[in-house]
Amino acid sequence: MKPIVIIGSGHGGLTTAREIRQLDKNIEIIIISKEQVCAYYKPNLSKALAMKKSVDQLVMKTADRLENDLDVITYSYTNVAHIDTKENELCVMGLEGEQKIGYSSLVLAMGASPNNLPIIGDAKDEIVTVNSLDDYVIFREKIKNNTRVLIIGAGFVGCELASDLVSSQYHVDIVDLSQWPMQRMVPKEIGDAIPSSFPNGSSKWHMNTSVVKVSKSDDAIDVHLSNGKKVSVDVVVSAAGLSPNCDLAFDSGIKVCGGIGVDEYLRTNIENVYAIGDCAEINGNYLPFISPATHSAKALAKTILGNSTKLQIPGLDVAIKISTCPIVVSPSLKKTGRWVTTGKEGNFISRFVADDGGILGFAISGLMITHKNTLAQECIAANSLKTL
């Protein structure tokens, strides 16, 4: 029998491998990654400074350890050039040259890549990201012996990274086109509470504007904003969103929407080909969070091994790690609704309410995060998050 092949060694891919191995001790599993295969907890990349963790300390298991513990074969720094869905075969190029790898089931767990921003200037290649451990190695080297960092993007990763840097005495500038931080996920009251919670003089928030140019100067990078202002910093980091890695799937005839289209069983339009994690769009829903990927892996392992299991997600609550303003968000799968907010002084409870009064999602901050379980039950009672 041909092996089960997983493309991608992030949380979704490795968790799928682990779940399959728990159910079947003998079936062959191959993991292929364009990066170094290793196990690390990606959310820790935006809080590693506060945790006093070096890059090496973020790695929980090396490729050798994974091969031993899960009885799998791994291919690091290996690119999949093509998927032949008729012959159930991959063409790959890696450290051992070009080769063909057959599969019985194929799991696409290729994650997402940072959005390509329309920025000009002779310093645009100096912009770094923190989307992977390899990225983070470069980021940590860049900020060594520097103190001024500009972050493009005030979403939850940008806000977490800003918090982590400020906690280690860096000065941070944050730039975003939105009216307030995390505008897509929280109401204005909670968004405004984030900058207010940072220590005086530690950060500057540039909202309703964007970075248009980055240029080199003698001892800094000059960042030019669309509002006409200029900010001089040492390091520029992009945290301006991600786009699912879908090109390989599209070129191989696999249906792609916003992400790789799958149903509630994580099945693509091609038999025995599945998608999971940040590259997948589940029945039209894009869920780039750890919890959905974990639940997806548990269901998918059973489906691949013959016990078709529908994905069920008991909740989508996500903890945003901002030390001065802790936030928990449960994003709504529906875009239509309104925020109903109570609270004051950074301690808010906000419900995203449908026209019929059902609770579609919530955002809570400060001392109110202790109400997370109650609000999660409200969402489930409204039947909006229990299943896809």
Summary of the structure (lengths in Angstrom):
residues: 388
radius of gyration: 21.7
end to end distance: 32.7
largest distance: 62.6
contacts: 1326
relative contact order: 0.13
helix: 27%
strand: 32%
